[in-house]
Amino acid sequence: MNLKNLAKTLGISETTVSRALNGYPEVSERTRERVLAAAQAAGYRPNPMARSLAVGRTNIVGIIYPLMPNDLADPMFIEIVGGMSEALEAQQMDMIIAPASASKEFSTYERLVKGRRIDGLIVGRTKPFDERIAYLAQQGMPFVAHGRTQLNQPHAWFDYDNEAGMRLAVERLAQLGHQRIGLISATPDLNFVRQRVESFQHAMQAGGLAVDPDNLVDNAHDRRAGYQAMQRLLARSPRPTAVIVDNHMSGVGAVRALLDAGIAIGREMSLIVWGVMEDSLAGHNVTTVVQPDPRGAGAKMIQMLLALMDGTPATELQELWPCELLPGESAGPVSAT
């Protein structure tokens, strides 16, 4: 059944039926309920193109992403995007991922926003002071930031509790007697990295443990960099008795470096990695800090974006989910030797 026939069956105008289906406020609640009930009974499905023209929307949500070589092999990224896609499909909407080089990323935002090619955006890899978020807020483009920033203007964001997750890791190693704890972290201009590094330092100080700057290695965002970072820590004298890796992609490289060096993980050196790694890649049951339900997180961000587009204030759309520490064999008591 099409819109014309539905209107004829109800004995009201096509305009009224269309407005009732699209939630216009000038339609009475009684009429809206009557139209929705009749549409459901008749199995009516709105034409997405016609509906988008009626409400001034494209029914497309965008993600502009400077893809890194390992992104498409990152199970966390795939799960989050999968959750977003499912949530949009349920609303008969689509998602586009627009790859952009780092140097052209901002101009891609400008092009999509000015051309009104999308209804809203998910902004990933947030930075402490993020010009993308400031621009979108200024332009009035609905967006949800995947990660917090230090932007003063209220905006919608979703994040995991990076500070608490890092505290869990440091406290666990301290309980096991470790004092010389190293940290391998990703690119320092990303806000989640800054949060985790600062939390590491605060947790060490709170536990009465010294932070040795030479035991902190950054810019490790993939397997190769994780491998090299661990080699650097292994060459120290004295070397750390435990290491935390703040991202699972470089965590795989760190584990490989320990295995290649003949280090007994969990006995000669303890290791905690942020994010679940595939056992086939790591070759070890690694103690991990996990961000639960990444698919649900993706769906949640879409729900928040749709709510924002429907008028919910941004200050009511800020979600912080907890992290968890999953025990494994890689974190053990400090060695007596």
C-alpha atoms as one frame of an Amber mdcrd trajectory, in Angstrom:
protein
   0.000   0.000   0.000   1.288   3.471  -0.871   0.700   6.828   0.808  -2.130
   7.777  -1.544  -4.097   4.589  -0.876  -3.479   4.840   2.879  -4.874   8.382
   2.878  -7.890   7.284   0.843  -8.604   4.414   3.250  -8.504   6.776   6.223
 -10.495   9.497   4.483  -7.930  12.220   5.191  -5.480  14.102   3.006  -2.134
  12.718   1.886  -0.468  15.748   3.501  -1.961  14.937   6.897  -0.960  11.281
   6.611   2.587  12.254   5.636   2.872  14.712   8.526   1.523  12.164  10.988
   4.029   9.530   9.851   6.917  11.973  10.061   6.064  13.310  13.517   5.054
  16.865  12.710   3.756  18.601  15.877   0.716  20.221  14.219  -0.941  16.825
  13.791  -3.124  15.869  16.761  -2.104  12.884  18.858  -5.414  11.174  18.093
  -4.898  11.517  14.333  -1.276  10.412  14.596  -2.210   7.258  16.492  -4.949
   6.492  13.986  -2.580   6.895  11.037   0.193   4.844  12.626  -2.210   2.042
  13.528  -3.627   1.936  10.004  -0.146   2.004   8.463   0.979  -0.903  10.635
  -2.158  -2.927   9.893  -1.746  -2.370   6.154   1.979  -3.147   6.197   2.772
   0.323   4.865   6.452   1.184   4.488   7.391   4.790   3.671   9.474   5.517
   0.599  12.863   6.529   2.070  13.555   9.061  -0.681  10.141  10.689  -0.375
  10.419  10.763   3.385  13.854  12.364   3.295  12.547  15.095   1.005   9.570
  15.681   3.284  11.627  16.152   6.436  14.679  17.695   4.787  17.016  14.839
   5.608  19.313  12.581   3.615  18.883   9.595   5.988  22.664   9.215   5.921
  25.074   9.379   8.856  28.751   9.876   8.185  32.109   8.999   9.681  35.152
  10.793   8.314  38.111   8.624   9.152  41.810   8.910   8.311  42.178   5.143
   8.100  45.415   3.703   9.424  46.885   0.509   7.923  45.650  -1.721  10.764
  42.137  -0.240  11.218  40.392  -2.755   8.981  42.122  -5.575  10.869  41.086
  -4.146  14.237  38.238  -6.243  15.699  37.195  -3.396  18.033  36.756  -0.991
  15.110  34.777  -3.572  13.130  32.497  -4.339  16.095  31.738  -0.679  16.762
  30.970   0.043  13.109  28.834  -3.102  12.980  26.760  -1.850  15.905  26.309
   1.507  14.202  25.197  -0.129  10.959  22.627  -2.337  12.695  21.146   0.622
  14.589  20.843   2.637  11.370  19.363  -0.244   9.396  16.598  -0.485  11.983
  15.724   3.127  11.140  16.023   2.597   7.362  19.078   4.841   7.309  22.549
   4.399   5.860  26.097   5.114   6.945  29.058   6.235   4.905  32.687   5.999
   5.993  34.678   8.653   4.173  38.402   7.858   4.274  40.516  11.002   4.309
  44.215  11.693   4.552  45.264  13.398   7.769  46.169  16.589   5.898  42.775
  16.741   4.139  40.533  15.558   6.963  39.239  18.981   7.995  38.457  20.003
   4.414  36.437  16.788   4.072  34.345  17.871   7.064  33.788  21.261   5.458
  32.741  19.717   2.143  30.228  17.299   3.636  28.783  19.843   6.053  28.442
  22.701   3.586  26.953  20.402   0.969  24.471  18.990   3.530  25.225  15.515
   2.217  24.646  13.937   5.625  22.293  14.360   8.561  24.899  13.912  11.267
  28.383  12.713  12.081  30.231  10.430  14.461  33.598  12.019  15.221  36.298
   9.523  16.111  39.838   9.774  17.465  39.096  12.952  19.392  41.892  15.279
  20.434  42.146  17.364  23.630  41.414  20.568  21.707  39.599  19.378  18.612
  38.990  21.845  15.783  36.582  19.421  14.091  34.238  19.449  17.062  34.462
  23.223  17.444  33.621  23.592  13.730  30.642  21.218  13.828  29.233  22.939
  16.912  29.574  26.308  15.175  27.860  25.015  12.026  24.981  23.437  13.923
  25.658  20.001  12.430  24.440  17.196  14.739  27.342  15.046  15.900  28.390
  12.649  18.623  32.058  12.588  19.604  33.473   9.111  20.141  35.685  10.238
  22.987  35.797  13.287  25.209  37.592  16.571  24.535  38.326  19.725  26.494
  35.979  21.827  24.348  34.032  24.173  26.621  30.879  24.235  24.496  28.455
  21.454  25.538  28.297  18.631  22.998  27.202  15.006  22.803  29.869  12.410
  23.470  30.336   8.727  24.209  33.422   7.334  25.881  34.805   4.572  28.037
  36.358   5.490  31.382  40.015   5.558  30.343  41.215   6.950  33.657  39.535
   4.250  35.744  40.668   1.495  33.384  44.303   2.517  33.689  44.001   2.718
  37.479  42.770  -0.883  37.507  45.873  -1.977  35.598  48.366  -0.083  37.771
  46.704  -1.158  41.017  46.698  -4.795  39.927  50.428  -4.760  39.206  51.153
  -2.912  42.449  49.219  -5.565  44.371  51.492  -8.149  42.772  54.534  -6.318
  44.135  55.696  -4.503  40.994  57.379  -1.129  41.432  59.195  -0.601  38.127
  56.240  -0.442  35.747  56.595   0.668  32.124  53.978   2.068  29.766  53.745
   1.683  26.001  51.223   4.140  24.569  49.856   5.248  21.207  49.986   8.650
  19.489  50.053  11.311  22.241  47.863  13.849  20.422  44.794  11.617  20.841
  42.675  12.392  23.880  42.198   8.792  25.045  45.985   8.358  25.042  46.447
  11.539  27.064  43.830  10.342  29.573  45.452   6.949  29.958  48.998   8.303
  30.291  47.966  10.905  32.867  45.980   8.295  34.779  49.020   5.980  34.751
  51.158   8.720  36.277  48.556   9.631  38.902  47.941   5.984  39.851  51.677
   5.357  40.215  52.071   8.420  42.435  49.007   7.475  44.494  50.585   4.069
  45.107  53.878   5.603  46.165  55.628   4.341  43.011  58.184   6.347  41.052
  57.488   7.125  37.400  60.673   6.706  35.343  60.332   8.742  32.119  62.638
   6.277  30.357  60.066   3.543  30.989  57.412   5.473  29.029  57.383   4.846
  25.280  54.809   6.521  23.030  53.822   6.566  19.340  53.228   2.804  19.417
  49.962   2.304  17.547  50.563  -0.916  15.606  52.322  -4.269  15.899  55.667
  -3.124  14.547  55.807  -0.097  16.862  54.688  -2.233  19.822  57.453  -4.733
  19.077  60.099  -2.002  18.889  58.811  -0.294  22.052  59.081  -3.517  24.038
  62.576  -4.144  22.702  63.525  -0.687  23.951  62.215  -1.451  27.439  63.938
  -4.837  27.507  67.266  -3.119  26.787  67.002  -0.958  29.909  69.028  -1.727
  33.039  67.306  -2.287  35.270  64.358  -3.011  33.033  60.731  -2.779  34.173
  59.324  -5.828  35.908  55.916  -5.124  34.355  54.581  -3.220  31.349  51.159
  -1.850  30.443  50.324  -1.396  26.752  47.520   1.080  26.169  46.217  -0.391
  22.888  45.740  -3.941  21.687  47.242  -3.497  18.224  50.692  -2.629  19.603
  50.037  -5.129  22.391  50.355  -7.963  19.897  53.787  -6.685  18.895  54.827
  -6.320  22.524  53.914  -9.937  23.268  55.825 -11.098  20.208  58.918  -9.189
  21.331  58.807 -10.859  24.739  58.418 -14.305  23.205  61.246 -13.719  20.723
  63.492 -12.600  23.599  62.724 -15.795  25.508  61.052 -13.917  28.354  58.645
 -15.957  30.485  55.571 -13.732  30.401  53.939 -13.478  33.804  57.054 -14.679
  35.601  60.109 -12.778  34.329  58.002  -9.878  33.154  54.319  -9.146  33.658
  52.130  -7.577  30.998  48.687  -5.973  30.862  47.244  -4.886  27.514  44.335
  -2.521  26.884  41.894  -4.317  24.593  41.239  -7.953  23.766  43.761  -9.623
  21.461  43.163 -12.718  19.397  44.855 -15.690  21.091  46.094 -16.901  17.705
  47.989 -13.621  17.297  49.261 -13.114  20.817  49.967 -16.746  21.600  49.287
 -16.123  25.277  46.417 -15.649  27.711  46.997 -11.963  28.332  45.608  -9.956
  31.246  43.568  -7.207  29.626  41.649  -4.033  30.296  38.536  -4.363  28.167
  35.886  -1.992  26.889  32.774  -4.196  27.125  30.185  -4.550  24.372  31.762
  -2.563  21.513  28.832  -3.439  19.229  26.449  -2.038  21.817  28.643   1.059
  22.059  28.314   1.627  18.324  24.534   1.271  18.523  24.436   3.629  21.505
  26.270   6.359  19.611  23.738   6.145  16.779  20.841   6.283  19.241  22.387
   9.381  20.779  22.860  11.003  17.387  19.255  10.327  16.363  18.046  11.749
  19.689  20.164  14.845  19.110  18.668  15.254  15.630  15.190  15.002  17.178
  15.878  17.839  19.611  17.316  16.270  22.757  19.811  18.734  24.337  23.467
  17.774  23.919  23.991  18.050  27.675  21.647  15.076  28.124  23.625  12.980
  25.633  26.925  12.275  27.375  27.714   8.633  28.161  30.679   7.236  30.110
  30.865   3.439  30.179  33.079   1.498  32.631  36.079  -0.637  31.716  36.880
  -4.032  33.215  40.085  -5.870  34.082  40.102  -9.472  32.872  42.708 -11.644
  34.657  45.104 -13.701  32.563  48.396 -15.523  32.819  50.520 -12.553  31.784
  50.362 -10.669  35.108  52.023 -12.446  38.011  53.943 -11.659  41.216  57.186
  -9.732  40.819  60.157 -12.054  40.344  62.541 -12.357  43.264  65.530 -12.242
  40.910
